[in-house]
């Protein structure tokens, strides 16, 4: 049984395809604030807090990407959102790929931002396990301080930095650790991407150190029908760092799906 997710649902009477936004780790749905504001005037926009994050229930232990996908499917059933464009950033992008594997018929378009499809390496599994242990031991603040200027660029706007830091430190360590352990077990989605039958938008910050432009280019080359947008002046969170450019790319993509 899926936990009841907290979410924001901006519902309009529009005939446009709804947009569902899946946040990354260790954030919450407010990372999509510029997109909720920009797109909810013309279409329904749903942005959940994943289990273990934001205001959603914390389930300690290990949360697999398939658990997150099941939660999203249950929420959209509950909200009677039948078909939609599904967008995710970083871990959220990997959850989007898992969702496409589970219920492709409901998805009208994919947005994969600052993410990558490969399975975890042996070293990566160890590192995620060690980080999960550390977060449970120490809490989120030390980690948040360390990675802030990789999540967003060192030159990012001070308010953006503050928002990102606030999301990270507010995340329950048990939720973050469970997601790290689950994500270490993720499958390889590269073959899945070759079989995607809907349009896709691949977006990446030009200065992203976690998922570099080369990862985005590889996904773009793998997907049968995709557009690649590299956002200058941004790192791992271009939707917050450069919302104007990100929203322009997303808006053009949504218009194409609506059409």
N, C-alpha and C positions, 0 to 999 in steps of 0.2 A: 504493500500500500504506500503510495507516495505521500510525503508530508505536504501539508497545505502550504503553498508558497505565498509569500507576500509579493505584491506586484503593483505596478501602475498601469492603468488601462485608460488610455485617452480614446474614447469611443466617439466617432462622428457618424453621421448617416451616409457617409460617402460610399460610392460604388467602387472606389479604388481598392486595390488589393491591400489587406492589412499588413503591417510591418511588425515583426516580433524581434526584439533586441536582446541578445544574450551576453551578459557581462563577462569579464575576465577575472582572473585571480590576482590579488585578493581584494576585490572591489565589491560593488553592489550596483543596483540598477541606476543609481544617480550618475554613474559614469556616462550615461546616455542623455544627460540633461539637455545638451544643445540639439540633439536629434529629436527628443520628445517634443521640444518646443517648436522646432522647425517643421516637422512633418505631421503633427497631430491636427493641424488645421484642415488638411485635405484627405486624411485617411485615419483609420483606427491604428493606434500604436500601443503595443503591449510590451512592457519591460519588467520581467520578474527578477526578484532576488533569488538566486540559486540556493538550494538547501545548504545550510552552514554559513550563509553570508547575509548581510543586511538584516532585515527583520524576519527572515524565514527561519524555521526550526533548525537547530543544530543536531546533526546525527553523527556522533563520534565514530571513530573506527576507520573505515575506508569507503569513500564514495567514488564509484566507477563512473566513467563518462556515460555509460548506459543508464545509470541511476538518474543522472541529471536529465538525460534525454527523456526518460520515462516520466519524470516530474513535469517537464515542459509539455509533453503530450497530454498528460492528465489535466494540466491547467487549461490548455487550449480547448480540450473537450468540454471542460467545465464552463468556459467562457463562450462556447459555441463559435469558436474561430475555426472554420473548416479548412480554408486554404490561405496561404500567407507567403510573404517573403521573409526568410529567416536570416538574420544577420548576427554574427558573433565576432568578438575580438579576442585574440590569444587563446586561452583555454576555452573561451566562448566559441571561437571558431572551430575548435576540435569537437565541441559538443554539437555544433551545427552539422558537422560531417557525420557524427553518430546519429543525429536525428534524420539526416537524409538516408542513411542506411536502414533506419527503422521504419520511417513513414514517408517515403519519397513522393507518394501520390498527392500529399497535402501541400507540398512545397512548390511554389511558383517561381522562386528565384533564390539564389544563395549569395550572401555577402560574407566574404572571408577576409577579415582584417587582421594584419599583424599576427599571423598564425602559420602553422606548418602541419603537414599530414603524416609525417613519419612516426613510427613507433619509438618508444624510449630506448636509448642505448643502455648497456649494462652499467656504465658509469653514471648515466643520468638517473637510473633507478636508485642507485646508492645515494646520489646527491639529494634526490627528492625525499628519500627516507630519513636522511640525516637532517634535512631542513624541517621535516615534520616533527622530529624529536625535539629540535631546537625551539620551534614555535610553542610546543606544549610546555617546554621547560621555562622559556624566557618571556613568552608573550610576543606581541607583534611589533612593538615600537622599534627595537634595535634593527630588525629586518627592514622595517619601513624606512628608517633613516638611511640605511645602507643603499637600498635600491631605488630610492626616489628619483635620482637623476639618471637612471637607466630607463625607468618607466616613462618618464617624460624627459625631454632634453634639458641639459643644464641651463639653457637660455630660455626655457619656457616661462610663460607669464606666472607671476608670483601667486595669483589667485588659483590658477590651474594646479600649481604645485601643492598649494595648501589643501585643495579639494582632494587630490590624489592621496596625499599623506593622511588626511582625515579618514578616507575610506579604508585604507590599509590598517590603520591603528584601531578602527572600530570593528574590524572583522574578528569574530570569535576564533581563537587559536585552534580549538577542536575542529571547527569547520574547515579551516584552511589546511590543517594537517590531514584530515580525512580526504580532502580533494587531492592533495599532493600524493598520497599513497595510492589513490585510485588512478590518478593520471599516469603514474609510473607504469601501470598495467595496460595502458591503452593499446589498441590495435593499430596496424598500419593502414591508413586510409588512401594511400596513393592509387591503388587499383580501383577503389570506389570512385575516385575523382574522374577516372577515364570513362565511367559509365553514367555520369550525371547528364540528364536529358533536359535540364532547365538552364536558362542563362545564369551566369555567375559574375560577380564583381569581386575582384581581388584588389585590396587596398593595403598599402604599407607606408609607414613613415620612412623618409629617405635616410634618417639617422637611427633607425631601429637596430639596437645591438642584440636584442633577444631573437628576433626573427628578421634577419637582414633581407634586403631587397632581392637577393639571389633566391631565397625561399619563395618569395611571392612570384618571381619570374618562373620558377619551376612549376608552381601550381597553375599559373596562367597557361603554361605550355601543355600541361596535362589535361586540363578541363576542355571539353569539346567546344564550348561556347562561352568564352569569358573575356572580360575587359580588365586591363590592369591599370591602376592609378597609383603612382608614387607621389606622396605628399611631401613637398619640400618643407624644411623648417619644422620637422616633427620627428619624434622617436617612436616609442611603442604605443602611444595613444593619440594618433592623429585626429580622432574624432573630438577630443578635448583640446588638444594643442592648436589645431588649425581647423576649427569647426566650419568655417566658411568654405574652404577647399573640399573638406570631407563631405559636407552636405551637398555641394555642387555635384560631386561624383555620384553620391547616393541618389540624389534627386533625378539625375539623368537616367540612372539605372531603373529606378522605380517607374519613371514615365514610360520606359521601354516595356517593362513587364505589364503595366496597365494597358498599353497599346495593344 
